[in-house]
Amino acid sequence: MIAEKSSSIYTIPFWLLCSSNFLFSASFSMIIPELPDYLASMGGKEYIGFIISLFTLTAGLSRPFSGKLTDHVGRVPIMALGSIVCFIISGFYTVVHSVWGFLLLRFLHGMSTGTKPTATAAYVADVIPEDRRGEAQGTLGIFTATGMSIGPAIGGFLANSFGLDPMFYISGLFALLSILILLKLEETLPPTMKRKFSLKLLKINWSDVFEPKVAPVFWIMLLVSFSSGAVLTLVPDISKSVGINNKGLYFSIYTIASIVVRIFFSKSSDKYGRIPVLIYSCISLAIGMFLLVSNPTPIALILSAIFYGISWGFNTPTLAAWTNDLGDAKHMGRAMATMYIALEAGIGIGAYISGYIYQGDLLKTPLPFLLSGLLALLSLIVLKLNASNWTLK
């Protein structure tokens, strides 16, 4: 029996999906703040920018495949695949101790976020009424953001108290638990669209890579996600330089801020429209980035995290809901993959450029954040200029 859209979004399948997202996001996020020092200890300090960029590169490359498989094999199997990859790679971090081996693991690890979120977003579109997509994406995002908030804090505690290996093992355990929860979900892909997996499904055409119907979402996501690459690459070292020992604190603060936004304003884009909400989120993002342009202080870092969190509390669910609005129901996996390709490309480019500029010199960190703030303002201008041409909801 295929799940039907309910007038209430708060169904058992939806809560299972939320719980799985919490565990999955905590799994891969808990290790991020510790990775720059870990790579530097192996003699790879000049490759710090690759920690995030390689991860997002694979995530982006795997999106067309995950989108196509989601639309033909099923939502649940592809979600499970992402969790399995995360589980396996987490264990390998404990046995690989060379710079190039580590970078290879980061490259492979990205496949996990290149598959699970795509299928998850398509699943949500299957079971949520159109007029409540913003609310649903906001609620789902609360669990995702909570995992990303708790993850770095758990990772920092484990690394400081027990060492890196226990941190990697717990990361794998969280991924495993997210798989077990997925086993309870009912498949929503209609039998008429479902096909058995074959190698032919791995043949990708340009139409599998980019869904033109969601082009507006693609460009806005690409512009705003540059900032995430800069934050993920530079903030751990900046935190340490200003006397904040827990390098995950910034991530916890911004995630808490995003959760608060999602709790109280998750219905805002359903009520006022996608573009108006995105305009305000871009303003908040620009403020958060400009706060880090001058020599940062602990207070500036905390304020930046708050504004950054507010921005992504609006951005993520609104862009996902807008993708659901614009995408074709028969190719929702492709539509969501297009959105996530923009996300990964933006993060990857931001991380690579930030790492290239930084190279261990804290005096060079203002420039990546200046670029991030300017791109946020550019996205605001693009939204303003195209508001009358693009779908407002």
ZAMARGU-4260 file (C-alpha; in steps of 0.2 Angstrom, whole numbers, plus 5000, padded with zeros to 4 digits):
<rodrens>
0) 5000/5000/5000 | 5007/5017/4995 | 5006/5031/5008 | 4994/5045/5003 | 4995/5063/5007
5) 4987/5067/5023 | 4980/5083/5029 | 4991/5082/5044 | 5010/5081/5041 | 5013/5073/5058
10) 5011/5055/5054 | 5021/5040/5060 | 5031/5039/5043 | 5035/5058/5045 | 5042/5056/5063
15) 5052/5041/5057 | 5059/5051/5043 | 5063/5065/5056 | 5072/5054/5068 | 5082/5046/5054
20) 5088/5063/5048 | 5093/5068/5066 | 5104/5053/5068 | 5111/5054/5050 | 5116/5073/5052
25) 5123/5070/5069 | 5134/5056/5062 | 5143/5066/5049 | 5143/5083/5057 | 5151/5077/5074
30) 5168/5074/5066 | 5169/5090/5056 | 5176/5102/5069 | 5190/5090/5073 | 5196/5086/5055
35) 5207/5101/5052 | 5218/5097/5067 | 5218/5079/5063 | 5223/5082/5045 | 5237/5094/5051
40) 5244/5081/5063 | 5247/5070/5048 | 5256/5084/5039 | 5242/5090/5028 | 5239/5107/5034
45) 5239/5115/5017 | 5225/5103/5012 | 5212/5109/5025 | 5201/5117/5012 | 5199/5099/5004
50) 5191/5093/5020 | 5174/5100/5015 | 5177/5103/4996 | 5181/5084/4992 | 5166/5079/5003
55) 5154/5091/4993 | 5162/5086/4977 | 5157/5068/4978 | 5140/5073/4985 | 5137/5084/4970
60) 5143/5071/4958 | 5132/5058/4966 | 5116/5069/4965 | 5111/5064/4947 | 5113/5046/4951
65) 5103/5047/4967 | 5090/5058/4959 | 5087/5045/4945 | 5088/5030/4956 | 5076/5039/4968
70) 5063/5041/4954 | 5065/5023/4948 | 5071/5011/4962 | 5063/5019/4977 | 5064/5032/4990
75) 5068/5021/5005 | 5082/5010/4997 | 5092/5026/4992 | 5090/5034/5009 | 5097/5018/5016
80) 5111/5018/5004 | 5117/5035/5010 | 5117/5029/5028 | 5126/5013/5024 | 5140/5023/5016
85) 5141/5035/5031 | 5142/5020/5043 | 5156/5011/5033 | 5167/5026/5030 | 5166/5032/5048
90) 5175/5015/5053 | 5189/5018/5040 | 5194/5034/5048 | 5202/5025/5062 | 5213/5014/5052
95) 5219/5027/5038 | 5233/5038/5044 | 5240/5046/5028 | 5235/5062/5020 | 5230/5055/5004
100) 5221/5041/5012 | 5211/5053/5023 | 5207/5064/5008 | 5201/5048/4999 | 5189/5044/5013
105) 5182/5062/5013 | 5179/5060/4994 | 5170/5043/4997 | 5161/5050/5013 | 5152/5063/5002
110) 5142/5050/4993 | 5132/5048/5009 | 5125/5066/5009 | 5123/5064/4990 | 5110/5051/4991
115) 5100/5051/5008 | 5094/5069/5007 | 5089/5068/4989 | 5078/5053/4993 | 5072/5060/5009
120) 5066/5076/5001 | 5057/5067/4987 | 5048/5056/5001 | 5042/5072/5009 | 5035/5078/4993
125) 5026/5062/4991 | 5017/5062/5008 | 5014/5081/5012 | 5000/5092/5005 | 5006/5106/4994
130) 5000/5120/5005 | 5010/5113/5020 | 5027/5110/5012 | 5036/5124/5020 | 5030/5119/5037
135) 5035/5101/5034 | 5052/5105/5027 | 5054/5117/5042 | 5049/5103/5055 | 5060/5090/5046
140) 5074/5103/5046 | 5072/5105/5065 | 5078/5087/5067 | 5092/5089/5054 | 5098/5105/5062
145) 5097/5097/5080 | 5108/5083/5074 | 5120/5095/5066 | 5120/5105/5082 | 5122/5091/5094
150) 5134/5082/5083 | 5149/5094/5084 | 5147/5095/5103 | 5147/5076/5105 | 5162/5075/5093
155) 5171/5088/5103 | 5167/5080/5120 | 5172/5063/5113 | 5188/5069/5105 | 5194/5079/5121
160) 5189/5065/5133 | 5193/5049/5124 | 5202/5053/5108 | 5197/5053/5090 | 5194/5034/5087
165) 5179/5033/5099 | 5172/5049/5090 | 5173/5040/5073 | 5165/5024/5081 | 5150/5034/5088
170) 5148/5043/5072 | 5146/5026/5063 | 5134/5020/5077 | 5123/5035/5073 | 5123/5031/5055
175) 5119/5013/5058 | 5104/5018/5069 | 5097/5029/5055 | 5097/5014/5044 | 5087/5003/5056
180) 5074/5017/5057 | 5072/5018/5039 | 5067/4999/5038 | 5051/5004/5046 | 5046/5016/5032
185) 5034/5012/5019 | 5039/5015/5001 | 5030/5029/4992 | 5036/5027/4974 | 5021/5021/4964
190) 5023/5003/4957 | 5020/5009/4939 | 5036/5020/4941 | 5046/5007/4950 | 5060/4997/4942
195) 5073/4984/4947 | 5090/4991/4949 | 5101/4988/4934 | 5117/4995/4927 | 5107/5004/4914
200) 5100/5016/4927 | 5118/5022/4931 | 5119/5029/4913 | 5117/5048/4916 | 5111/5061/4903
205) 5111/5079/4905 | 5092/5079/4908 | 5096/5068/4924 | 5109/5081/4930 | 5098/5097/4929
210) 5080/5100/4930 | 5076/5117/4921 | 5060/5119/4930 | 5069/5122/4947 | 5083/5134/4939
215) 5078/5149/4951 | 5081/5138/4966 | 5097/5132/4959 | 5105/5149/4957 | 5099/5156/4974
220) 5106/5140/4982 | 5122/5141/4973 | 5125/5159/4979 | 5120/5158/4997 | 5129/5141/5000
225) 5146/5148/4996 | 5146/5155/5014 | 5144/5137/5021 | 5160/5132/5013 | 5169/5147/5021
230) 5161/5143/5038 | 5165/5125/5039 | 5183/5127/5033 | 5188/5143/5043 | 5178/5144/5059
235) 5186/5130/5069 | 5203/5138/5068 | 5196/5155/5071 | 5186/5149/5086 | 5202/5142/5093
240) 5212/5158/5090 | 5199/5169/5100 | 5200/5157/5115 | 5185/5146/5112 | 5191/5128/5115
245) 5176/5119/5109 | 5178/5121/5090 | 5160/5115/5088 | 5152/5130/5098 | 5149/5141/5083
250) 5140/5126/5074 | 5130/5123/5089 | 5124/5141/5091 | 5120/5144/5073 | 5110/5127/5073
255) 5101/5132/5088 | 5096/5149/5080 | 5090/5140/5065 | 5080/5128/5075 | 5071/5142/5084
260) 5067/5150/5067 | 5060/5133/5061 | 5049/5131/5077 | 5041/5148/5076 | 5042/5153/5058
265) 5041/5136/5048 | 5024/5141/5040 | 5030/5158/5035 | 5034/5154/5017 | 5018/5145/5015
270) 5009/5160/5021 | 5019/5175/5013 | 5028/5166/4998 | 5045/5159/4995 | 5053/5174/4988
275) 5049/5187/5002 | 5056/5175/5015 | 5071/5171/5005 | 5075/5190/5003 | 5075/5192/5022
280) 5086/5177/5025 | 5099/5184/5013 | 5100/5200/5023 | 5103/5190/5039 | 5116/5179/5030
285) 5125/5195/5024 | 5126/5202/5041 | 5132/5186/5049 | 5146/5185/5036 | 5151/5204/5037
290) 5153/5201/5056 | 5168/5190/5052 | 5177/5202/5040 | 5186/5212/5054 | 5197/5204/5067
295) 5184/5193/5075 | 5181/5193/5094 | 5171/5179/5104 | 5156/5191/5104 | 5157/5194/5085
300) 5159/5175/5082 | 5143/5172/5093 | 5133/5186/5084 | 5139/5179/5067 | 5133/5162/5072
305) 5116/5168/5077 | 5113/5178/5061 | 5120/5164/5050 | 5108/5152/5059 | 5093/5163/5057
310) 5097/5164/5038 | 5098/5145/5036 | 5083/5142/5047 | 5073/5151/5033 | 5084/5147/5018
315) 5084/5128/5019 | 5065/5124/5021 | 5060/5138/5009 | 5071/5132/4995 | 5066/5114/4997
320) 5048/5119/4997 | 5050/5130/4982 | 5059/5115/4973 | 5043/5104/4977 | 5032/5118/4970
325) 5042/5120/4954 | 5047/5102/4951 | 5037/5088/4941 | 5030/5075/4953 | 5036/5061/4941
330) 5054/5068/4942 | 5054/5075/4960 | 5071/5065/4963 | 5079/5074/4949 | 5072/5091/4955
335) 5078/5089/4973 | 5095/5082/4966 | 5097/5099/4956 | 5094/5109/4971 | 5107/5099/4981
340) 5119/5100/4967 | 5119/5119/4969 | 5121/5117/4988 | 5136/5105/4986 | 5144/5116/4972
345) 5142/5131/4982 | 5149/5123/4998 | 5163/5115/4989 | 5168/5131/4979 | 5167/5141/4995
350) 5178/5128/5005 | 5191/5127/4991 | 5193/5146/4989 | 5193/5149/5008 | 5206/5135/5010
355) 5217/5142/4996 | 5216/5159/5003 | 5219/5154/5021 | 5233/5141/5021 | 5235/5143/5039
360) 5236/5162/5040 | 5222/5169/5051 | 5226/5186/5044 | 5219/5180/5027 | 5202/5174/5034
365) 5192/5191/5031 | 5192/5190/5012 | 5182/5173/5011 | 5169/5180/5023 | 5168/5197/5013
370) 5165/5186/4997 | 5152/5176/5006 | 5143/5192/5012 | 5143/5200/4994 | 5136/5184/4986
375) 5122/5184/4999 | 5118/5202/4994 | 5119/5197/4975 | 5106/5183/4978 | 5095/5196/4986
380) 5097/5207/4971 | 5093/5192/4959 | 5077/5188/4969 | 5071/5206/4969 | 5074/5208/4950
385) 5066/5192/4946 | 5051/5192/4958 | 5038/5196/4945 | 5045/5182/4933 | 5047/5168/4946
390) 5034/5158/4955 | 5031/5167/4971 | 5026/5151/4981
</rodrens>
